[in-house]
Amino acid sequence: MKNYIIYIGILIVGLILGSVFFGGSSTTDDAKNHETSETENQKWTCSMHPQIMQPDAGDCPICGMDLIPAEADAEGLEANQFKMSQNALALANIETTIIGNNTNEISGLMLSGKINENEKTNSIQTAHFGGRIEKLFVNSTGEKVYQGQQLALIYSPQLVTAQKELLTALESKTEDVTLYNAVRNKLKLWKLSENQINKIEESKTIITNFPVYANVSGIVTKKLVDEGHYVKEGQSLLRISNLNTVWADFDAYEKQLSSIKVGDEISITTNANPNKEIKAKISFIDPVLNTSTRTVIVRTELNNKKGALKPGMFIKGILSAKKVNNQIDAILTVPKTAVLWTGKRSVVYVKQKGTEPVFELRDVTLGNEIGSSYEILEGLNTNEEIVTNGTFTVDAAAQLQGKKSMMNSSEKTLETTPTEKLERVEVSLKFQEQLSTVFTSYLAIKDALVNDDNMLAQKAAITFQENLEKVDMKLLKDSKSHNVWMPILKELKTASSNISKLDDIKIQREHFIPLSNNITKSVEAFGVNKKIYKQFCPMANNDNGAFWLSTEEQIRNPYFGEMMLKCGSTKEIIN
């Protein structure tokens, strides 16, 4: 009996020791495996650049800040990703397309315009002598006239007097041939022919109504007088246009101009005959921008001997794809149906690779409108799959799941007015030195505009951009300085890029306003170890006023240059 009790005691002790040594180890292993799994799935992002996703902790490759763990939902998705079921996709008729560089059959940049008269062939028929129009043989505009055709009869008291002088001089021709020749030449100046003058001499009768003959052939596009009107010498009677050639004038927006050059091929169609293409080449680009429509006229000259092209006709033109070294330039395009607009933002939805339908909102920068597509400058890469049909449905699904959507963006921007002063932020001396170099480049742009030198302003803006790229954001070690610098950096890049690409000094000065506003913010926030004068012109910016910075106390206005060089005043000194 005692042996049984001993055996049972040994068994109980063994069970207790086994649970201590082996049970705890199993639990620990499970916990370690769970932690390892979580670590493997963990991604790291930057608080300032959420597009950065790294598998390991470290520094942001853009700004150098410490990466933080990226938030993931219960399904392991990132903050701007969400999942939809296959049934939802089918019911909503959602379609996706894999995008790529268009290098072969692409429809080029599309422009709209109309047919206009060729001003080079326009002619004004004038009265060579004053008088009253007794008979007008052109009844309406649109009539065709031929060179030498009689257009009107004019009674001219001047000619009646001159004819009397001619007959008198004719009688004394042998005695005073000089007077005779002078009278004949006087009639010739009034465009009377030799035959007309000879007939007057032979008949010895005065002609009261003189004919007016067409100088050129063409179509009467404007009738400027009627019968019974009195006209003066040199007064316009008719406008005659030769429509054997016409102009096709297209409206091109500012952002399209970089893609258009003289000599580019263009295919033209009219609303009257949309199935017939007319091939031509760009012959003229207007050097002046229409400030009300923000467009520039792009022109080509067309043959119109058959008269099929009527001035005023609406037309469409498609520029051929550009070729470099016999290779068509590769551009990234997406269908217009893929793009959603929200204020200044343009977004698309990208389908992630994998078996399950996971979508991600992506901000994109659009380029030119090319037929039924948009050129993508930033935000997408080749071979990515995007939503091209049912985009609004996908966006609605994102909103319902509380994800980033077209109307719900987590992006924050620094909202300040040009006159709002930012608080000083402590940064390293090295960052201030780099910013000081950028500021020196800004002064070069300012001086170029002061001197009305648009070409020098372009070159200075390029130097500004180069120095801006050299600013090391990793020198900003805290989030506060990053929050101030990043939106300023974006505006500086945009404004300087616009100045460097445009040669119209008026438009350069328009972009100099945001450049000055943001360089002012950077100087106020970080400092450049210089004494700076913040100056103001009340007449710039359409009389709304605009600031600029200078290291000179003397006012030299960059917004008007020589025209109003001393307009303005110093508002503040920034130390």
matplotlib code that plots the C-alpha trace (Angstrom):
import matplotlib.pyplot as plt

x = [0.0, 2.8, 4.5, 1.3, 1.3, 5.0, 4.4, 1.4, 3.5, 6.4, 3.9, 2.4, 5.8, 6.8, 3.7, 4.4, 8.1, 7.1, 4.6, 7.3, 10.1, 8.2, 4.8, 6.3, 8.7, 5.8, 4.1, 7.2, 7.9, 4.4, 4.8, 8.2, 6.7, 3.9, 6.3, 8.5, 5.5, 4.4, 8.0, 8.2, 4.9, 5.8, 6.5, 8.1, 7.1, 8.0, 5.6, 6.4, 6.4, 3.8, 4.5, 7.8, 7.3, 10.4, 10.6, 13.1, 13.5, 15.9, 16.0, 13.7, 15.5, 14.0, 14.3, 16.4, 13.8, 13.5, 11.0, 8.0, 5.9, 3.3, -0.3, -2.0, -5.6, -6.9, -6.3, -2.7, -3.5, -1.9, -3.8, -4.5, -5.4, -8.7, -10.2, -13.3, -15.0, -15.1, -18.9, -18.8, -16.5, -18.8, -21.9, -20.3, -18.9, -15.5, -12.8, -9.0, -6.2, -2.5, -0.8, 2.4, 4.4, 2.7, 5.4, 3.5, 0.0, -0.9, -3.2, -1.2, -2.1, -5.6, -6.3, -9.5, -9.7, -11.3, -10.7, -9.7, -8.9, -5.3, -4.4, -1.5, -3.9, -6.4, -6.8, -8.6, -10.1, -9.9, -11.2, -8.3, -10.2, -13.0, -16.6, -20.1, -20.8, -23.3, -23.4, -22.1, -21.9, -21.2, -24.5, -23.5, -20.6, -19.6, -19.5, -16.5, -14.7, -11.8, -8.9, -9.8, -13.6, -15.6, -16.8, -18.4, -19.0, -18.0, -18.8, -15.8, -15.7, -11.9, -11.7, -14.1, -11.9, -8.8, -10.3, -11.0, -7.4, -6.3, -8.3, -7.0, -3.4, -4.0, -4.8, -1.5, 0.5, 2.9, 3.5, 3.8, 4.4, 5.5, 2.0, 0.4, 2.6, 1.9, -1.9, -1.6, 0.5, -2.0, -4.7, -2.5, -2.0, -5.7, -5.4, -6.7, -5.2, -3.5, -6.5, -8.9, -6.8, -6.4, -10.2, -10.8, -8.3, -9.8, -13.5, -12.8, -15.7, -15.6, -16.5, -18.6, -18.8, -15.5, -15.3, -13.4, -11.7, -10.7, -7.0, -7.1, -9.3, -11.1, -14.2, -15.8, -15.8, -16.9, -18.8, -17.9, -20.0, -23.4, -24.7, -25.0, -22.3, -19.6, -16.1, -12.7, -9.5, -8.0, -11.2, -11.9, -14.7, -14.5, -12.4, -11.5, -10.0, -8.3, -9.5, -7.3, -5.3, -6.7, -5.4, -6.2, -5.9, -5.8, -5.9, -3.1, -3.0, 0.1, 0.9, 0.6, 3.2, 6.2, 4.8, 4.3, 7.1, 7.1, 7.3, 5.3, 2.8, -0.8, -3.9, -6.9, -10.6, -13.7, -17.2, -18.4, -16.4, -15.1, -14.0, -11.5, -8.1, -6.0, -2.2, -0.3, 2.6, 2.7, 4.0, 3.5, 3.1, 1.9, 4.6, 2.0, -0.3, -4.0, -4.3, -8.1, -8.2, -4.6, -4.1, -1.7, -2.6, -1.0, -1.4, -1.0, -1.7, -4.0, -4.6, -8.2, -8.5, -11.7, -13.3, -14.2, -12.8, -14.9, -13.7, -15.4, -15.5, -14.7, -11.9, -9.9, -6.2, -4.2, -0.5, 1.6, 3.7, 7.2, 10.1, 13.6, 16.3, 13.5, 11.9, 8.6, 8.9, 7.5, 4.9, 2.8, -1.0, -4.2, -7.8, -9.7, -12.2, -9.5, -8.9, -10.9, -10.6, -10.8, -9.8, -6.1, -5.7, -6.0, -6.2, -6.4, -7.0, -4.3, -5.0, -2.3, -0.8, -2.1, -5.1, -7.4, -8.7, -6.9, -7.0, -4.8, -5.5, -2.7, -2.2, -1.0, 0.3, -1.3, 0.4, -1.2, -4.6, -4.0, -7.3, -9.3, -6.3, -4.2, -0.4, 0.9, 4.0, 4.2, 2.5, 2.3, 4.8, 4.5, 2.8, 0.7, -3.0, -5.5, -9.3, -10.6, -14.3, -16.4, -13.8, -16.5, -17.8, -14.3, -13.9, -17.3, -16.1, -13.0, -15.1, -17.4, -14.4, -12.9, -10.0, -8.3, -10.5, -11.0, -12.8, -10.9, -7.1, -4.8, -2.4, -1.8, -0.4, 0.8, -1.9, -0.4, -1.0, 1.9, 2.1, 1.8, 5.1, 6.3, 7.9, 11.6, 12.6, 16.0, 18.1, 21.7, 24.2, 24.9, 21.2, 21.2, 24.3, 22.6, 19.4, 21.6, 22.9, 19.3, 18.5, 21.4, 19.9, 16.6, 18.3, 19.7, 16.1, 14.9, 17.7, 17.0, 13.3, 14.4, 16.5, 13.6, 15.8, 13.6, 16.4, 18.6, 15.6, 15.3, 19.0, 18.8, 15.7, 17.6, 20.4, 17.9, 16.5, 20.0, 20.8, 17.4, 18.1, 21.4, 19.5, 19.9, 16.6, 18.3, 19.8, 16.3, 16.2, 12.8, 9.2, 8.5, 11.2, 10.0, 6.4, 7.5, 10.0, 8.2, 5.3, 7.6, 10.0, 7.1, 6.0, 9.6, 10.1, 6.9, 7.4, 11.1, 10.3, 7.6, 10.0, 12.7, 10.3, 8.7, 10.2, 7.3, 8.6, 5.0, 4.2, 7.6, 6.7, 3.4, 5.3, 7.8, 5.0, 4.6, 8.4, 8.9, 6.2, 7.7, 11.4, 10.2, 8.6, 11.8, 14.0, 11.6, 11.5, 15.1, 17.2, 20.1, 22.5, 21.9, 20.1, 17.2, 14.7, 11.1, 9.7, 6.2, 4.6, 0.9, 0.3, 1.7, -0.5, -3.4, -3.3, -3.5, 0.1, 3.1, 6.2, 9.8, 13.1, 16.3, 19.6, 19.5, 17.5, 17.0, 13.7, 14.2, 10.9, 11.1, 7.4, 7.6, 11.2, 12.3, 8.6, 8.1, 11.5, 11.1, 7.5, 7.3, 8.5, 10.3, 7.8, 10.2, 13.8, 14.5, 17.6]
y = [0.0, 2.3, 1.5, 2.7, 6.0, 6.5, 5.8, 8.2, 10.9, 10.5, 10.7, 14.0, 15.5, 14.5, 16.1, 19.4, 19.5, 18.7, 21.5, 23.9, 22.9, 22.1, 23.8, 27.3, 26.7, 26.1, 29.2, 31.2, 29.8, 30.7, 34.3, 34.5, 33.2, 35.7, 38.6, 37.4, 37.2, 40.8, 42.0, 40.4, 42.1, 45.5, 48.3, 51.7, 55.1, 58.8, 61.1, 63.8, 61.5, 58.8, 57.4, 56.0, 52.4, 50.5, 46.9, 48.0, 51.0, 53.7, 57.2, 58.6, 58.6, 62.0, 64.1, 62.0, 61.8, 58.6, 56.2, 55.3, 52.1, 52.3, 51.8, 48.8, 47.7, 44.3, 43.0, 44.2, 47.1, 50.5, 53.7, 54.6, 51.1, 49.2, 46.0, 45.3, 41.9, 40.3, 40.5, 44.3, 44.7, 42.8, 44.6, 48.0, 47.2, 48.3, 47.9, 48.3, 48.8, 48.2, 51.4, 51.8, 54.2, 55.0, 54.6, 53.7, 54.5, 57.5, 60.4, 63.6, 66.8, 67.9, 71.6, 73.5, 76.5, 78.0, 79.0, 82.7, 84.8, 84.9, 88.5, 88.5, 88.2, 90.7, 93.9, 97.2, 98.8, 102.6, 105.7, 107.3, 110.6, 112.2, 112.4, 111.0, 107.3, 107.4, 103.6, 100.6, 97.3, 95.2, 94.6, 92.4, 90.8, 87.4, 88.4, 87.3, 90.1, 89.9, 92.2, 95.0, 94.5, 97.8, 98.2, 101.7, 105.0, 108.2, 111.8, 113.9, 117.7, 117.5, 115.3, 117.6, 120.5, 118.5, 117.5, 121.2, 122.0, 119.2, 120.5, 124.0, 122.7, 120.7, 123.8, 125.5, 122.3, 123.6, 126.7, 125.2, 121.5, 121.4, 122.5, 119.9, 117.1, 118.2, 118.1, 114.6, 113.3, 114.8, 112.6, 109.6, 110.0, 109.7, 106.3, 107.3, 105.1, 106.4, 105.2, 107.2, 110.3, 109.9, 109.4, 112.7, 114.5, 112.9, 113.5, 116.9, 116.1, 116.0, 112.7, 113.3, 109.8, 107.9, 104.1, 102.5, 99.1, 96.3, 96.1, 92.4, 89.3, 87.8, 87.7, 90.8, 90.2, 93.7, 96.4, 99.8, 102.2, 102.5, 104.4, 108.1, 108.2, 110.9, 109.6, 111.3, 110.5, 107.3, 106.3, 102.5, 101.2, 97.4, 94.8, 92.0, 88.7, 86.1, 82.8, 80.6, 80.2, 80.5, 80.3, 77.6, 79.3, 77.1, 78.1, 76.5, 76.8, 77.8, 74.3, 72.9, 75.3, 73.2, 70.4, 72.6, 73.8, 75.5, 72.8, 70.2, 68.2, 68.5, 66.7, 68.9, 68.0, 70.3, 69.9, 70.1, 67.1, 65.2, 62.2, 64.1, 64.9, 67.7, 67.4, 70.6, 72.0, 74.6, 77.8, 80.4, 80.6, 83.9, 85.4, 87.2, 85.4, 86.4, 87.3, 87.0, 83.4, 82.4, 81.0, 81.5, 81.3, 78.4, 78.8, 76.8, 78.0, 75.8, 75.6, 76.4, 76.7, 74.6, 76.9, 74.1, 75.9, 78.9, 81.6, 81.1, 77.2, 75.4, 72.9, 70.4, 69.6, 66.7, 67.1, 64.2, 62.4, 63.9, 61.9, 62.0, 60.0, 58.3, 57.1, 58.5, 60.0, 57.7, 59.4, 57.9, 58.5, 57.4, 57.6, 60.6, 58.3, 57.2, 60.7, 62.3, 66.1, 67.8, 71.4, 71.5, 67.7, 65.0, 61.4, 57.9, 54.5, 51.9, 48.2, 46.4, 43.2, 40.1, 37.7, 39.9, 43.3, 45.9, 49.5, 52.5, 56.2, 58.0, 61.7, 62.4, 65.5, 65.9, 67.1, 67.8, 66.6, 64.1, 63.1, 61.1, 60.8, 62.8, 62.8, 61.8, 63.7, 62.4, 59.8, 56.7, 54.2, 51.9, 48.6, 49.7, 48.7, 51.6, 51.8, 53.2, 52.6, 52.9, 55.3, 57.1, 53.8, 52.8, 56.3, 55.8, 52.5, 54.1, 56.8, 54.2, 52.3, 55.5, 55.5, 58.3, 59.3, 62.1, 64.3, 63.0, 63.6, 63.5, 65.9, 69.1, 72.3, 75.5, 78.1, 81.6, 84.9, 86.8, 89.2, 86.6, 86.3, 82.9, 82.2, 81.7, 78.0, 76.9, 75.2, 74.4, 76.9, 74.7, 74.7, 78.5, 78.7, 76.5, 78.7, 81.8, 80.5, 80.0, 83.5, 84.9, 83.2, 84.8, 88.2, 87.5, 86.8, 90.0, 92.1, 90.6, 91.7, 95.1, 95.5, 94.2, 91.3, 88.2, 86.0, 86.7, 86.0, 82.6, 81.8, 83.0, 80.9, 77.8, 78.6, 79.1, 75.6, 74.0, 75.6, 74.7, 71.0, 71.2, 72.1, 69.1, 68.4, 65.9, 68.9, 69.5, 67.2, 67.8, 67.6, 71.3, 72.5, 70.0, 71.1, 74.6, 73.8, 71.2, 73.4, 76.3, 74.1, 72.9, 76.5, 77.6, 74.8, 75.5, 79.3, 79.1, 76.4, 78.6, 81.5, 79.4, 78.0, 81.3, 84.1, 86.6, 89.0, 90.0, 86.3, 85.9, 88.8, 87.1, 83.9, 86.1, 87.0, 83.5, 83.1, 86.2, 85.2, 81.9, 83.0, 85.6, 82.8, 80.8, 83.8, 84.7, 81.1, 80.0, 83.1, 83.6, 85.8, 88.9, 92.2, 92.1, 94.7, 93.5, 95.9, 96.4, 97.8, 98.7, 98.7, 95.3, 92.1, 94.0, 96.8, 94.2, 94.8, 92.5, 92.1, 91.4, 91.1, 93.1, 93.6, 97.3, 99.9, 101.8, 100.8, 99.1, 97.6, 94.2, 94.2, 97.2, 97.7, 100.9, 101.9, 102.5, 101.7, 103.6, 102.7, 101.1, 101.3, 99.3, 97.7, 95.8, 94.9, 91.2, 90.5]
z = [0.0, 0.9, -2.5, -4.3, -2.4, -3.2, -7.0, -7.1, -5.3, -7.9, -10.8, -9.4, -9.0, -12.5, -14.0, -12.1, -13.2, -16.8, -16.9, -15.6, -18.0, -21.2, -21.0, -20.5, -23.4, -25.7, -24.7, -25.1, -28.6, -29.7, -28.5, -30.2, -33.5, -33.3, -32.6, -35.6, -37.9, -36.9, -37.4, -40.9, -41.9, -40.3, -42.7, -41.9, -43.3, -42.9, -41.1, -43.7, -46.8, -46.4, -49.9, -48.4, -47.4, -46.2, -44.7, -42.0, -39.7, -40.6, -42.1, -44.8, -48.1, -48.9, -45.8, -43.4, -40.6, -38.5, -40.0, -37.9, -38.0, -40.7, -39.5, -40.9, -40.6, -39.6, -43.1, -43.2, -45.6, -45.5, -44.7, -48.3, -49.4, -49.2, -50.4, -52.5, -53.1, -56.5, -56.4, -55.7, -58.7, -61.0, -59.9, -60.3, -63.7, -62.6, -65.3, -64.9, -67.5, -67.3, -68.5, -70.4, -72.5, -75.7, -78.4, -81.5, -82.5, -80.4, -81.1, -80.6, -78.8, -79.8, -80.5, -81.4, -83.7, -86.8, -90.3, -90.9, -93.9, -94.9, -94.0, -96.4, -99.4, -98.2, -100.2, -99.7, -102.7, -102.3, -104.1, -106.0, -106.2, -104.2, -105.3, -105.1, -105.9, -108.8, -109.4, -107.4, -109.3, -106.2, -104.4, -101.5, -99.6, -100.8, -104.5, -106.5, -108.5, -110.9, -111.4, -113.9, -113.3, -113.1, -109.5, -109.4, -111.2, -109.3, -110.1, -109.2, -109.4, -109.2, -112.3, -114.2, -113.5, -114.4, -117.7, -118.5, -117.7, -120.0, -123.0, -122.4, -122.2, -125.3, -127.3, -126.3, -126.4, -128.9, -126.9, -123.4, -123.5, -119.9, -118.7, -121.0, -119.5, -116.0, -116.5, -118.0, -115.1, -112.7, -114.3, -114.2, -110.4, -110.1, -111.8, -115.2, -118.0, -121.1, -123.2, -121.1, -121.3, -125.1, -125.5, -123.7, -126.0, -129.1, -128.2, -126.6, -124.2, -120.5, -118.7, -115.7, -114.2, -113.9, -113.5, -110.6, -111.5, -109.2, -108.4, -107.4, -107.8, -104.9, -102.7, -101.3, -97.6, -96.5, -98.3, -96.9, -99.0, -100.8, -103.8, -103.2, -100.6, -100.9, -100.6, -100.1, -101.9, -100.4, -98.6, -98.4, -100.7, -100.4, -98.7, -101.1, -99.8, -102.0, -100.4, -102.5, -99.3, -95.7, -92.2, -89.7, -86.3, -83.2, -79.5, -77.5, -73.7, -71.8, -70.6, -74.1, -75.6, -74.6, -76.9, -80.0, -82.4, -85.8, -88.4, -86.4, -88.5, -87.7, -89.0, -89.5, -89.7, -90.1, -88.8, -92.3, -93.4, -90.3, -92.4, -94.5, -93.0, -94.1, -93.5, -92.8, -90.8, -88.1, -89.7, -86.9, -83.1, -81.8, -79.6, -77.5, -75.0, -74.9, -71.2, -71.1, -72.5, -71.5, -75.0, -77.9, -81.6, -83.4, -87.2, -90.4, -94.0, -96.1, -99.8, -100.6, -104.4, -104.4, -101.8, -99.4, -96.4, -95.3, -92.9, -89.6, -89.8, -86.6, -86.9, -84.9, -85.2, -83.9, -83.6, -84.8, -82.2, -81.9, -83.3, -81.9, -83.7, -85.7, -82.4, -81.2, -77.7, -75.1, -72.9, -70.1, -70.7, -69.0, -70.2, -69.0, -67.3, -64.9, -63.5, -60.7, -60.0, -56.7, -56.6, -57.5, -57.0, -59.7, -58.4, -59.8, -58.2, -58.6, -58.3, -56.3, -57.7, -56.1, -56.1, -54.1, -55.4, -53.3, -54.5, -53.6, -54.0, -55.9, -56.6, -60.1, -62.0, -65.4, -68.5, -71.9, -73.0, -75.8, -77.5, -75.0, -72.6, -70.3, -70.2, -66.7, -65.5, -62.0, -59.8, -61.9, -63.4, -66.4, -66.1, -63.1, -63.3, -62.8, -62.6, -66.0, -65.5, -62.3, -60.7, -58.7, -57.4, -56.2, -54.6, -52.8, -51.4, -50.1, -48.3, -46.7, -45.4, -43.9, -46.3, -48.2, -51.1, -53.6, -51.0, -47.9, -48.1, -45.2, -46.8, -45.0, -46.5, -44.9, -45.4, -45.1, -46.7, -48.3, -45.4, -42.6, -40.7, -39.7, -36.3, -36.3, -36.2, -35.0, -37.7, -38.2, -39.5, -42.5, -43.5, -43.2, -45.5, -48.1, -47.9, -48.2, -51.6, -52.7, -51.6, -53.6, -56.7, -55.9, -55.9, -59.4, -60.7, -59.0, -60.6, -64.0, -63.7, -62.5, -65.7, -67.9, -69.0, -69.5, -70.9, -67.8, -65.6, -67.2, -66.6, -63.0, -62.4, -63.6, -61.2, -58.4, -59.1, -59.1, -55.7, -54.3, -55.2, -53.2, -50.0, -47.7, -46.0, -43.7, -41.9, -40.5, -37.5, -36.1, -37.5, -36.8, -39.2, -41.8, -41.5, -42.3, -45.0, -47.1, -48.4, -49.0, -51.0, -53.2, -54.0, -54.7, -57.1, -59.0, -59.2, -60.3, -62.8, -64.4, -64.7, -66.2, -68.9, -70.0, -71.9, -71.6, -68.9, -67.9, -67.1, -65.4, -63.1, -62.2, -61.1, -59.2, -56.8, -55.2, -55.5, -53.4, -50.9, -50.2, -50.2, -47.6, -45.5, -45.6, -44.6, -41.8, -40.5, -40.8, -41.4, -43.8, -41.7, -43.8, -43.4, -45.8, -46.8, -47.3, -49.9, -51.3, -54.5, -54.2, -58.0, -58.7, -58.9, -60.6, -57.9, -55.1, -54.3, -54.1, -51.9, -52.8, -50.9, -51.4, -49.7, -50.8, -49.1, -52.4, -54.2, -57.5, -58.5, -60.2, -61.1, -63.5, -64.2, -65.9, -66.4, -62.6, -61.2, -57.9, -57.2, -53.7, -50.1, -47.5, -45.1, -42.8, -42.2, -41.6, -39.6]

ax = plt.figure().add_subplot(projection="3d")
ax.plot(x, y, z, "-o")
ax.set_aspect("equal")
plt.show()
